[in-house]
Every structure is written in C-alpha cells, then in structure tokens.
Amino acid sequence: MKRNQLNFFLTGLILFASYFQLFPQFKNIMVNNSTTFLPNEVTIAVNPTNTNYVAAGSNLNYFYMSSDGGQTWETYSMSSTLGVMGDPCVVYDAQGNLYYAHLSNPGSPGYWIDRIVVQRSTNYGIKWNDGIGVGFSPPVKNQDKEWLGVDMTNSIYKNNLYMAWTEFDKYNSAKQSDRTRILFSRSTNKGLIWSSPIKVSDNEGDCIDSDSTVEGAVPCTGPNGEVYLSWSGPQGIQFDKSLDGGVTFGKDVHVADLSAGWDFEIPGIYRCNGLPITACDISNSPYKGYIYINWTDQKDGDTDVYFAKSSDGGSTWSSSKKVNNDTVKRHQFFCWMCTDPITGIIYIIYYDRRDNADPNSVQTHVYLSRSTDGGETFNDYKISDSQFSPLNYIFFGDYINIAAFDGKIFPIWMRMDGQTMSVWTVPINDSEFVTAVDESESQIITRYELFQNYPNPFNPQTTIAYNLPVRSFVSLKIYDISGKEIASLVNKEQEPGTYYVDFNTQDFNLVSGVYVYKIFTEKYFEAKKMIVLK
C-alpha cells in the first residue's frame, strides 16, 4: 500500500473508532481468580437481605462469592456425593438462603445426568449440604438443562422453590421413540424435600438436543404466587402457568414462531442457542403482573434479541419485537433477562458484534438493554470495556446471566483471550444508566453527519455510517468518478440515530478506482470519496 493510501486508511480508522464510542465505560471486574480452567455457563444471584452478598457459579463445579457488592470475589469448588456436572444455577430466597442447582454424575449405581441436584447454604455459600436429587428415573432417562425460581412475593406460596428442566428418554438419541418433555418440581421447605416431577409440556420433542427438542424452561412467579415458564421446541416458543403453587399446570399457549429454531450457528462459537427466558414484574410499578419472554432468533438474516409480553396472565401475547437498537447486520446472541423485583425495570444482557466494521469479524462486546416502560422501548448500553474473540473449537457454554435487586444490577459473562476463558461482571447502580442515556444522546443526535467509510481503501466490503438528528427521508447513493450512479443503498424514512450501511463491490463488479458516496435528506447533503483497491 502506498504512503498516501495508508494515511487515508488510518484516518478512516480513527474516524470509525471515534463514532463507535457512544457509551461511557463501566468498570469490568474479573470474577474467577484462576486461569487453569475454562469456566463457562455462568449464573449469578444477589442476596435480597444484604445486597453486599453476591453469589455466582460456572461449569463444571465452580462457586464464586463476593461480600462487598461484587467488587472482589473468592473461588471455590462444589462437591456432592451425587456429582457436580455443570448447568449451574444459583438463586437466593427471600430469607437469604442460597441454592445451587446442577447436573449429576454419581457413578454406580447411578449414571451421568440421571437426576438434577439442588444444594443449599444458609451462610452465603461458606458451607453447603450434600444436595437433594430430583427426577431420578432409571434405568436410562437423562435430566438436563434445569433452572430454579423462587417465590419472592407475599403470596401464600412465599419462599416456595420451583425447578423446571428437560427429561430425555435417552440423550442424543435419533430414535423416533425416544422423546423429551418439560418436567417441573417444587419444594415448600427450603429445598430439603422436592415433589415428584410432573410433566408441563403438552407436546414432546425429539432427543437430538436441537431445534425439535423441547428445552429452555426458566420458571418465575407472578405477584400473587402464579408460576410461569416458557420453553422452545418444534412448535416454537410455548408458555404454561400454574395458579396453585406448582401443583398443576394448564394448557400450553403458543407465544412465537422461530424462523431459525433455537439451535443455530454463530461464527467463532462452538454452539449457540436462542432459548427463552421468562420473567414477571412483581413490583408495584404500573406494569405489575406483566409477563415477559426474551430469546434470540435469526429471522432477519443475522441474530437478534427478541421480546414478547403478556398483560393478561399469559393468555395472549404481543407480537415479538427486536430489542437491540443497532441498524447493521451483526450478531447479538446468548441473551438473558431479569426484572428488578423492587423497581420493575427490565434488563437484558447479550453478546454483541455491532461495533465491527467487518461483518465477518468474531470480535465480541457485551451489551445490556434496559426498559422502564414495560418493554415498550429499550435503550442499549455497552458494558464490556474491550472486545474479545472466541475460538470455535473451544466450548463456550450455553448461557450468560444477570440479576437485579432494588436498583443494583449484576450482569455476568465469559470472555476468551487466546485460549484462556474468564468470567466477568460489572456491578451497576441503575442511576448510571440514566447518566449514560444523557451522554449518549448528546453525542448521537446533535447534528447531521456523514462519516468516512471504513476500511478505506477497501476490497471487497466497506461500511458507511451517518447520523440523523431528526426523523428524515434518507437517500444514500454510490457514484463513479464521472458521476454515474452505481448503487442506491438507502431510500426511505428513518428515525433519529446512527446508521451503518455495508457496501460490497462484488455486488456491482466494480474495478479499482475512486468512487463517491452521497447522502441526501430534506435539510442536508454531503459527499465523500472512497477508494476501491483490487
């Protein structure tokens, strides 16, 4: 590359980096204090009786404890005679008791994932009981992908523990006779005794552990002690509820179709799912009793975060809406949602690649979307302080997590640097998000602006970005040096914000040379040059 071309390229790089820095940085804190293992599938919970105590876990058997609001962490290994084999889930009950659910591997006379195990600690995780096995059904059936819920309301079911999971007749079997179903169990005495499992899903799935398998049940409770859960499978996202504290369930309700199923490909990720998360507003907000379901899908060509809600106890559901507010075709994946039981604010965490000019880049940030109006609108925030690149031959896990209580939010995620994986969090006070909105908006919508494309020079693809301070009809076109129109990239009305448009020379058989891109609105016009090098 010639010196003047290199200077042009570096200028574009600097400009491109500047207009992506729209969000203030949050202080990231490493949770695990060892690099000798590859932790994944992270879970987190905050103690409602003392929010300085935060608990977390990760595969296969790790427990993390903080006594200073997530600022520092200690790492421990869980143990049980029933085995500790992954899919960790930690929750606190309303009295500050801590529970850790996981898969089993007891050895003879048991077998791998023959039951779900729930262990309890009454002193923040310093000591644990041996655990109670739930769902043991010999000689073959496998119990997988469990999650816990706790009734934190003042209902007659207060402090009940609920657990839902998938039962496989035989894990990974392709036989049509082997089926999966969603099972459910409850405990009314702080996890010491669990009820015999009952089947929740009206329809079963296969055992391949993919789109036609029923999976992903996450229970939550309503303000009057209702139990809600949803899952994915061959019928898309299904929902069911119990009005008697988990003793019985009703008929499944269809929530949404999945155009790409729940098992899909993400570049750089060993495997990825878009399984649903269920939450309910039990606060005294205007949206008390609203039920929310959050998942990811690839219906628009890339992976996006979606959301649906019900205001009538799950009888009917809104159409699905896209949560992430980016306007480029980049992947958002591995989402998790929670609602603050005190404020009712919704928080959704997910991995995000919107900051990459190259659509094929696997560099990944972590974003959080927040809604204060019952899911009608969301604001996005970048919460990771730097990107990372995963490796597709290293198992990255199946989920990340987030917890919130009374304005204190604790997201948790994994990142990979080289072949080392680590666990991170960023304790946030909700007021920090309000400040971030003010700062971001002041940078985004103050004026019209067309940015230098990046990379530049380029071959075959580049990204063009522009700002709109108000709703505008936008025309974005490419011309050759003689003024001949080559391509019309945008020709529509758009809301205020920052937009990114990809342009690929292979779509138009362009030769090397200088080209011009122009933006037109009712009140604004600007043109810039770009260079194609082949």
Buried (B, 14 or more C-beta within 10 A) or exposed (E): EEEEEEEBBEEBBEBBEEBBEBBEEBEBBEBBEEEEBBBBBBBBBBBBEEBBBBBBBBBBBBBBBBBEBBEEBBBBEBEBEBBBBBBBBBBBBBEBBBBBBBBBBBEEEBBEBBBBBBBBBBEBBEEBEEBBBBBBBEEEBBBBBBBBBBBBBEBEBBBBBBBBBBBBBBBEBEEEEBBBBBBBBBBBEBBEEBBEBBEBBBEBBBBBBBBBBBBBBBBBBBBBBBBBBBBBBBBBBBBBBBBEBBEEBBEBBEBBEBEBBBBBEBEBBBBBBBBBBBBBBBBEBEBBBBBBBBBBBBBEEBBBBBBBBBBEBBEEBBEBBBBBBBBBBBBBBBBBBBBBBBBBBBBBBBBBBBBBBBBEBBBBBBBBBBBBEBBEEBBBBBBBEEBBEBBBEBBBBBBBBBBBBEBBBBBBBBBBEEEEBBBBBBBBEBEBBEEBEEEBBEEBBEEBBBBBBBBBBBBEBBBBBBBBBEEBEBBBBBBBEEEEEBBEBBEEEBEEBBBBBBBBBEEEEBEEEEBBBBBBBEEBEBEBEBBBBE
